[in-house]
Amino acid sequence: MVAIIEDDLAHTPDPVTDVDTRVPGASRFRNFELSAVSNARGYHAMAMGRYDEALRLLARGRALSDLAGATFTWAYSIGKTSLTLMSQGQLQEALTQFRTALSDPRMYVDESVSTACLACGLITALYEADELDLAMAQFRQFREIISNAGIHDYLVIAYRAIARIHDLRGEHADALAILDEAEQLAYSGQWPRAVRLIGWERVRRELLAGRLDRAQIIAGRMDEDTVFAESDWIRISEDAEDTLIGRIRLHIHAGRSKEALRLIQPALRQAVLRTRVHRQIRLNVLAALAYRRQGNDNLAHRTIDQALKLAAPGGYVRAIIDEGDEISPLLLEHLRPQSQPSELQMDSERYAFLARLIGTGTPDVLGFYILHEGLI
């Protein structure tokens, strides 16, 4: 039900405009109603990329929830606020909010949809920060609540993160089982968009494993989705991984870098316009790989530098290194002074972040380049 309401809100020009939420109500129930309205408006603003407005409305929803003693709307407001911060590049602030909310005693009383929302958000934030053991621990603790909550956007972001953790650990059968479970839940809930997002995650796995033919077969089975980067709204599960990004990645691995860049350019302009920092990082990394495959190392380094500049303050580790073995040599070469024009010389924060990424990358690839290139 929550997912259906949110999908409707994303397409509504201005939801519940005739309700004034600025003045608290005279009863707890009225304040609950007002908090729900404020949260609905906040979600709509968030999906449209109007983040300042979203944060203001969600804060009002949280205050009204406190007056109403309503755990569900309180947790919903915090969850959406944290995901808004994560989209804007404030990953550490999002992590703090998720952790604080889940440690609140109210979450132990109301182990329901609200708990599942917060748990899924925390899992995906921990994954992006490369806190993989903590993300897995959260999933094990809240797995039953998440699978039973019936909120497909949250289910997608949590299960996608957990599948990637299993793959990173070499537990490929477990990764596949997680995606199978998520897909079955999506089919049972009749959520075709969730099925499609899980399908694109399967495509990504095949591409990173070097199985282009299998990736193309899976991609060919999926329904056509015409919502591209020009859209004004983006749901939480699609901020940094959607059909468009899946197609861009497929074009790059299939040797169609020109087509990939054709899709990246308008998507990146839209992400900059809407201050979707997390999405900008992902698109810049993909653009860097596309330029690299074209043999344009200068543009590849300029673009990866932009991704690093955006990712370093919030510590978005996985958004940089999740594209497989090709990214490691590019990051290593980026340490060379001659790979960077003078205006791209890194500040200390970016340099430290780059060093962290190199330490987190694929061991066999890194070892080869360190030994044979003397880069570090």
C-alpha positions as CSV (number, residue, x, y, z in Angstrom):
1,M,0.0,0.0,0.0
2,V,2.8,2.4,0.8
3,A,4.5,1.7,-2.5
4,I,1.2,2.3,-4.4
5,I,0.6,5.6,-2.7
6,E,4.2,6.8,-3.3
7,D,4.0,5.9,-7.0
8,D,0.8,7.9,-7.3
9,L,2.4,10.9,-5.5
10,A,5.3,10.9,-7.9
11,H,2.9,11.6,-10.7
12,T,0.7,14.1,-8.9
13,P,1.4,17.7,-9.8
14,D,1.0,19.0,-6.2
15,P,-0.5,16.6,-3.7
16,V,-3.1,17.6,-1.1
17,T,-2.7,21.3,-1.7
18,D,-5.8,22.4,0.2
19,V,-4.4,21.3,3.6
20,D,-2.5,23.8,5.7
21,T,0.1,21.9,7.9
22,R,1.8,25.0,9.3
23,V,-0.5,25.1,12.4
24,P,-0.7,22.0,14.6
25,G,-4.1,20.5,15.2
26,A,-6.1,20.3,18.3
27,S,-6.0,16.5,18.7
28,R,-3.4,13.8,18.3
29,F,-5.3,12.3,15.4
30,R,-5.5,15.6,13.6
31,N,-1.7,16.0,14.0
32,F,-1.2,12.5,12.6
33,E,-3.2,13.5,9.5
34,L,-1.2,16.7,9.1
35,S,2.1,14.8,9.5
36,A,1.0,12.4,6.8
37,V,0.2,15.3,4.5
38,S,3.5,17.0,5.2
39,N,5.4,13.7,4.5
40,A,3.4,13.2,1.3
41,R,4.4,16.6,0.1
42,G,8.0,16.0,1.2
43,Y,8.2,12.8,-0.8
44,H,6.8,14.5,-3.9
45,A,9.3,17.3,-3.6
46,M,12.1,14.7,-3.0
47,A,11.1,12.8,-6.2
48,M,11.1,16.0,-8.2
49,G,14.6,16.9,-6.9
50,R,13.4,19.9,-4.9
51,Y,15.5,18.9,-1.9
52,D,15.4,22.1,0.3
53,E,11.6,22.0,0.1
54,A,11.6,18.3,0.8
55,L,13.7,18.6,3.9
56,R,11.6,21.4,5.2
57,L,8.3,19.5,4.7
58,L,9.7,16.3,6.1
59,A,11.0,18.1,9.2
60,R,7.5,19.5,9.7
61,G,6.0,16.0,9.3
62,R,8.4,14.7,12.0
63,A,7.4,17.5,14.4
64,L,3.7,16.8,13.9
65,S,4.4,13.1,14.3
66,D,5.9,13.8,17.7
67,L,2.8,15.8,18.7
68,A,0.6,12.9,17.5
69,G,2.8,10.2,19.1
70,A,2.7,8.5,15.7
71,T,5.7,6.2,15.2
72,F,5.0,5.3,11.6
73,T,4.9,8.9,10.2
74,W,7.9,9.8,12.4
75,A,10.0,7.0,11.1
76,Y,8.8,7.7,7.5
77,S,9.9,11.3,7.8
78,I,13.3,10.4,9.1
79,G,13.8,7.7,6.4
80,K,12.9,10.0,3.6
81,T,15.0,12.8,5.1
82,S,18.0,10.5,5.3
83,L,17.6,9.2,1.7
84,T,17.3,12.9,0.6
85,L,20.6,13.6,2.3
86,M,22.1,10.6,0.7
87,S,21.0,11.6,-2.8
88,Q,22.5,15.1,-2.2
89,G,25.9,13.8,-1.3
90,Q,25.6,13.8,2.5
91,L,26.1,10.1,3.1
92,Q,27.6,10.4,6.6
93,E,24.7,12.6,7.8
94,A,22.3,10.1,6.4
95,L,24.0,7.2,8.2
96,T,23.8,9.2,11.5
97,Q,20.1,9.7,11.1
98,F,19.3,6.1,10.2
99,R,21.4,4.8,13.1
100,T,19.8,7.2,15.6
101,A,16.3,6.4,14.5
102,L,16.7,2.7,14.6
103,S,18.2,2.9,18.1
104,D,15.1,4.8,19.3
105,P,13.0,2.7,21.8
106,R,9.9,3.3,19.6
107,M,11.3,1.0,17.0
108,Y,11.2,-1.9,19.4
109,V,7.6,-1.3,20.1
110,D,6.5,-0.9,16.4
111,E,8.4,-3.5,14.4
112,S,6.6,-3.0,11.2
113,V,6.7,-1.1,7.9
114,S,8.4,1.9,9.6
115,T,11.2,-0.3,10.9
116,A,11.7,-1.9,7.5
117,C,12.0,1.5,5.8
118,L,14.7,2.6,8.2
119,A,16.5,-0.7,8.1
120,C,16.6,-0.8,4.2
121,G,17.8,2.8,4.1
122,L,20.6,2.0,6.6
123,I,21.7,-1.1,4.7
124,T,22.1,0.8,1.4
125,A,23.8,3.7,3.1
126,L,26.3,1.3,4.9
127,Y,27.0,-0.4,1.6
128,E,27.7,2.9,-0.2
129,A,30.1,3.8,2.6
130,D,31.8,0.3,2.2
131,E,30.8,-0.8,5.7
132,L,29.9,-4.2,4.4
133,D,29.9,-6.3,7.6
134,L,27.6,-3.8,9.3
135,A,25.3,-3.8,6.3
136,M,25.1,-7.6,6.3
137,A,24.4,-7.6,10.1
138,Q,21.6,-5.2,9.6
139,F,20.1,-7.3,6.9
140,R,20.2,-10.5,9.0
141,Q,18.6,-8.7,11.9
142,F,15.7,-7.2,9.9
143,R,15.4,-9.6,7.0
144,E,12.0,-11.0,8.0
145,I,10.5,-7.6,8.6
146,I,11.9,-6.3,5.2
147,S,10.5,-9.2,3.2
148,N,7.1,-9.0,4.8
149,A,6.7,-5.2,4.7
150,G,5.5,-5.0,1.1
151,I,7.5,-1.8,0.2
152,H,9.2,-2.5,-3.1
153,D,11.5,0.5,-3.5
154,Y,13.0,-0.2,-0.1
155,L,13.2,-3.9,-0.8
156,V,15.1,-3.3,-4.0
157,I,17.8,-1.1,-2.5
158,A,18.4,-3.4,0.4
159,Y,18.5,-6.7,-1.5
160,R,20.6,-5.1,-4.3
161,A,23.2,-4.1,-1.7
162,I,23.3,-7.5,-0.1
163,A,23.6,-9.3,-3.4
164,R,26.6,-7.1,-4.2
165,I,28.2,-7.8,-0.9
166,H,27.9,-11.6,-1.5
167,D,29.5,-11.1,-4.9
168,L,32.4,-9.1,-3.5
169,R,33.0,-11.9,-1.0
170,G,33.0,-14.5,-3.8
171,E,29.7,-15.9,-2.6
172,H,28.1,-15.9,-6.0
173,A,25.5,-18.5,-5.3
174,D,24.3,-16.6,-2.3
175,A,24.2,-13.4,-4.4
176,L,22.0,-15.1,-7.0
177,A,19.8,-16.6,-4.2
178,I,19.2,-13.0,-2.8
179,L,18.2,-11.7,-6.2
180,D,16.0,-14.7,-6.8
181,E,14.2,-14.0,-3.5
182,A,13.8,-10.3,-4.3
183,E,12.4,-11.2,-7.7
184,Q,10.0,-13.7,-6.2
185,L,8.8,-11.1,-3.7
186,A,8.4,-8.6,-6.5
187,Y,6.3,-11.0,-8.6
188,S,4.2,-11.9,-5.6
189,G,3.5,-8.2,-4.9
190,Q,2.9,-7.6,-8.6
191,W,5.6,-4.9,-8.8
192,P,6.8,-5.0,-12.4
193,R,9.1,-2.0,-11.9
194,A,10.9,-3.8,-9.0
195,V,11.2,-6.9,-11.3
196,R,12.8,-4.8,-13.9
197,L,15.3,-3.2,-11.5
198,I,16.3,-6.6,-10.2
199,G,16.7,-7.7,-13.9
200,W,19.1,-4.8,-14.5
201,E,21.1,-5.9,-11.4
202,R,21.4,-9.3,-13.0
203,V,22.7,-7.7,-16.2
204,R,25.3,-5.8,-14.2
205,R,26.5,-9.0,-12.6
206,E,27.0,-10.7,-15.9
207,L,28.8,-7.7,-17.4
208,L,31.2,-7.5,-14.5
209,A,31.9,-11.2,-14.8
210,G,32.7,-10.7,-18.5
211,R,29.6,-12.6,-19.8
212,L,28.3,-10.0,-22.3
213,D,26.2,-12.5,-24.3
214,R,24.3,-13.5,-21.1
215,A,23.9,-9.9,-20.1
216,Q,22.4,-9.0,-23.5
217,I,19.9,-11.9,-23.3
218,I,18.7,-10.8,-19.8
219,A,18.4,-7.2,-21.0
220,G,16.4,-8.3,-24.0
221,R,13.8,-10.1,-21.9
222,M,12.9,-7.0,-20.0
223,D,10.0,-4.7,-20.8
224,E,10.8,-1.4,-22.5
225,D,10.9,1.5,-20.0
226,T,10.6,4.9,-21.7
227,V,11.3,7.0,-18.5
228,F,14.8,8.4,-19.2
229,A,17.0,11.1,-17.8
230,E,14.7,13.9,-19.0
231,S,12.1,12.9,-16.3
232,D,11.5,15.4,-13.5
233,W,11.1,12.8,-10.9
234,I,13.2,9.8,-9.8
235,R,12.2,7.3,-7.1
236,I,14.5,6.3,-4.3
237,S,15.4,2.9,-5.8
238,E,16.4,4.5,-9.1
239,D,18.5,7.4,-7.9
240,A,21.8,5.8,-8.7
241,E,20.7,2.6,-10.5
242,D,17.9,2.6,-13.0
243,T,17.0,1.4,-16.5
244,L,19.0,4.3,-18.1
245,I,22.1,3.5,-16.1
246,G,21.7,-0.2,-16.9
247,R,21.6,0.6,-20.6
248,I,24.5,2.9,-20.4
249,R,26.6,0.2,-18.7
250,L,25.5,-2.4,-21.3
251,H,26.5,0.0,-24.1
252,I,30.0,0.5,-22.6
253,H,30.7,-3.2,-22.2
254,A,29.4,-3.9,-25.7
255,G,31.8,-1.5,-27.2
256,R,29.2,1.2,-27.9
257,S,30.9,4.0,-25.9
258,K,29.5,6.7,-28.3
259,E,26.0,5.6,-27.6
260,A,26.7,5.4,-23.9
261,L,27.9,9.0,-23.8
262,R,24.9,10.1,-25.8
263,L,22.7,8.9,-23.0
264,I,25.0,10.1,-20.2
265,Q,25.1,13.7,-21.3
266,P,21.4,14.7,-20.8
267,A,21.2,12.5,-17.7
268,L,24.2,14.3,-16.2
269,R,22.7,17.7,-17.0
270,Q,19.5,16.7,-15.3
271,A,21.3,15.3,-12.3
272,V,23.3,18.5,-11.9
273,L,20.1,20.7,-12.3
274,R,18.4,18.7,-9.5
275,T,21.5,18.5,-7.3
276,R,21.4,14.7,-7.4
277,V,25.0,14.2,-6.3
278,H,24.9,10.4,-5.8
279,R,23.6,10.1,-9.4
280,Q,26.2,12.5,-10.7
281,I,28.9,10.3,-9.2
282,R,27.7,7.2,-10.9
283,L,27.2,8.9,-14.3
284,N,30.7,10.5,-14.2
285,V,32.3,7.1,-13.4
286,L,30.5,5.5,-16.3
287,A,31.4,8.4,-18.6
288,A,35.1,8.0,-17.5
289,L,35.0,4.4,-18.5
290,A,33.4,5.2,-21.9
291,Y,36.0,7.8,-22.6
292,R,38.7,5.3,-21.6
293,R,37.3,2.7,-24.0
294,Q,37.4,5.4,-26.8
295,G,41.1,6.0,-26.0
296,N,40.5,9.5,-24.7
297,D,42.5,9.3,-21.5
298,N,42.5,13.0,-20.9
299,L,38.7,13.2,-20.8
300,A,38.6,10.0,-18.8
301,H,40.8,11.5,-16.1
302,R,38.9,14.8,-16.1
303,T,35.6,12.9,-15.6
304,I,36.9,10.5,-12.9
305,D,38.3,13.6,-11.1
306,Q,34.9,15.1,-11.1
307,A,33.4,11.9,-9.6
308,L,36.1,11.9,-6.9
309,K,35.4,15.6,-6.1
310,L,31.7,14.8,-5.6
311,A,32.3,11.5,-3.8
312,A,35.1,12.4,-1.4
313,P,33.2,14.7,1.1
314,G,30.5,12.1,1.8
315,G,32.7,9.0,1.4
316,Y,30.8,7.3,-1.5
317,V,33.2,4.4,-1.9
318,R,31.0,1.9,-3.8
319,A,29.7,4.5,-6.2
320,I,33.2,4.8,-7.6
321,I,34.5,1.3,-7.4
322,D,31.4,-0.8,-8.2
323,E,32.1,-0.8,-12.0
324,G,34.5,-3.7,-11.9
325,D,38.2,-4.2,-12.8
326,E,38.4,-1.4,-15.3
327,I,38.1,1.3,-12.7
328,S,41.2,0.2,-10.6
329,P,43.9,1.0,-13.2
330,L,42.2,4.3,-14.0
331,L,42.3,5.3,-10.3
332,L,45.9,4.2,-9.9
333,E,46.9,6.2,-13.0
334,H,45.1,9.2,-11.5
335,L,47.8,9.4,-8.9
336,R,50.4,10.2,-11.5
337,P,50.9,14.0,-11.8
338,Q,51.2,13.8,-15.5
339,S,47.7,12.3,-15.8
340,Q,46.1,15.4,-14.4
341,P,46.1,18.9,-16.0
342,S,47.3,21.5,-13.5
343,E,43.7,22.7,-12.7
344,L,42.8,19.2,-11.6
345,Q,45.5,18.8,-8.9
346,M,43.7,17.1,-6.0
347,D,43.1,18.6,-2.6
348,S,44.1,16.6,0.5
349,E,40.6,15.3,1.0
350,R,40.2,14.0,-2.5
351,Y,43.7,12.5,-2.4
352,A,43.1,10.7,0.8
353,F,39.8,9.4,-0.6
354,L,41.5,8.2,-3.8
355,A,44.1,6.4,-1.6
356,R,41.3,4.7,0.3
357,L,39.6,3.6,-3.0
358,I,42.8,2.1,-4.2
359,G,43.2,0.2,-1.0
360,T,39.6,-1.1,-1.4
361,G,39.9,-2.1,-5.1
362,T,40.2,-5.5,-6.7
363,P,43.4,-7.1,-5.2
364,D,44.7,-8.9,-8.3
365,V,44.3,-5.9,-10.5
366,L,45.9,-3.6,-8.0
367,G,48.8,-5.9,-7.3
368,F,49.7,-6.1,-11.0
369,Y,49.8,-2.4,-11.5
370,I,51.6,-1.7,-8.3
371,L,54.3,-4.3,-9.1
372,H,54.7,-3.5,-12.8
373,E,54.0,0.3,-12.9
374,G,55.5,1.4,-9.6
375,L,52.6,3.6,-8.9
376,I,52.7,3.5,-5.2
